[in-house]
């Protein structure tokens, strides 16, 4: 920190660089940050429980689950697509891992590995169909959402699969000091994926495909390969999220993740991502996930009926999309 201050003092251009950086950050995420601050302030006033350590940890867990799904959704949306199957994939992979351990007696590492591969396979099927045909991603992933959810219920008989094995449960329940492992996973995943988007050829190609498919094609970018890859990646991240969730719940729940695709899309939109592709950052998706996490937590603390919670979240998405449309026009 000291060398940085000395550099700022000796070089007036450094002040301008820092100021421009802050201005750029606020321009990109200012509305989301203000919304998060206002929401947090309101919840603090309305509920004395909101700022307690136990509740903040609970929010961190909620944000971690949705944050990982939102990061998976980010890659897909950046190419101009959407993945409505993430909630079902999360449920299936979580129950599959739990079943392989509790029913089939497989070692934890092998069961987790197979569950992750199953997520990649589902994502790859989505990507293959979307990349090879003219079928809209919305339709493909909507169909896969129902198929995979059905398989989750078939595999479990519609009942939770309990796993009381410490080596597995620690995946979702362990702490590093006061910080849950889920948050650590989120931070590590964010660091890796953000590096991929900003510093690799693959990341640049993802933006190019979303910005203009025709231009990307004529520039020599393998458009189909990029589209296939982002859905496969989404399947992997979602499967990992499902495994972590089932480990935390001591069971694989076939009904888990219902509506999670809505929260993931909402997080991306609230973070400034364009649903037409080519525009957005992982940081925006993460901030959007924080807004959704605080909103969900606050509504629960205030004992708001779950049906009304759906209405509120739907309105939030519509407002965010409307604001994005206004920003494009201006």
Order of alpha helices (4+ residues) and beta strands (2+ residues): alpha-alpha-alpha-alpha-alpha-alpha-beta-alpha-beta-beta-alpha-alpha-alpha-alpha-beta-alpha-alpha-alpha
